[in-house]
Amino acid sequence: MAGIIARIMSLPEDRVGPLLDEVSADFSKRHQHIHKLFSERFEQVREMLSTSEELSEQRRLLIGSYFLAEYSLESAALFNPSIVPHPDQTDLPAGALRFILSLRATGEGHISSITFRTGIIHPDQRIEVLTPGGFLTEARQIPNPRYEKTLFGRKLSELGLTSEVTQRVMNRLGESFSLEELRGSLENEVKQYRFSDGMAEEDQDAAQGIWLLARSNYEVQFQPEQALSERVLFPATPSQRNGIEDSRFVCFQNDDGSHAYYATFTAYDGRLVAPELVETCDFLHFRFITLNGPAAQNKGMALFPRKIDGRFAMLSRQDNENIYLMFSDNVHFWNEYKVLLKPAFSWELIQLGNCGSPIETESGWLVLSHGVGAMRKYCIGAFLLDRDDPSKVIGRLCEPLLKPNESERKGYVPNVIYTCGALLHNGELIIPYGMADHATSFATAPLAEVLAAMQ
């Protein structure tokens, strides 16, 4: 890096301007505020400069441009969607619904991120997905999010980080604290060992664990002028290094009647998977939250859209075969689980899992499921849970609701159709689904017919 900067610094000043103009002309139509991106990148590499001399603005921007690269987020695939009502339902005709579609976008290196589309279900049930904007913009991390000491301490305890080092670090902090305040407390702890034999390995592990937990709970912000289809949630932590996959968004009703949007997703670091949570009220400000407890494992956790008997409820997959039901007093912590449904039919004998959050109907909680059968063929099924006691399965489709047709079986991963969440509107079940892990389509079905087909 220092060598690259040195070579740019060796360019005569009369060459800097023309080179910057050339790069700007080449890329300004592909990115909003290209010079702002160059400037921000320069500030990130400024410490590598071997001189303290004041540089011209053009040279600073040129240096920044050499440390940026484009990444095509959707070049490999755009699939595994979930759908929720848009928070803005203004200026629509009666019977229409504006929606948000979240999608798993996969690019070079098979790294996945979350992208969005908006659309309208028209009164005649016609589904329109609006043309996306011409730019994609990664969110800016909020530099100093606040952490609740009690909640953070409970997460540390769940992770087994309960040493004296942990206690001393936390004792220096107030009831809420920022990332910088935590950094200061950790640095203060390290200083205690400066003139001794150094920190023991277990104490170093504790300090590192505290820091990693804090960095894994973070917030990002988009600007209102950025269209929703131009916003992307890209991997930002070590646990997400190789992708954030299969987000299951749900519009959640709080105790006071207000709504928030939660999404469970799978964080993948290239070796291990971990379920995590993201929360937003407006799709501008997002909070990323780690999930803790022995039941917070594997893929496919899906939150119910409201509490049941005062507790959060979640579907999960603990063993790669069955669907489980979990309850918790706190959305961050999941300790209890029990088997809800096991494979029973030929098209799901390998694996059974949920396809997004349960949908509340007058008849019960409707859950879409995925089943894996012979030749690893994925189909979508459905079952019904009791509204008051969702541990009771009161209906189940014996045959798939959807199975891949010939045009949907070919793709990045063949013979797979999959969804991360459906929507009920005017008695019609709206199901966006991924086809062979490379593209996305829609299916619709009357709710009454789905329920009537259940046993």
Disulfide bonds with the S-S distance in Angstrom:
none
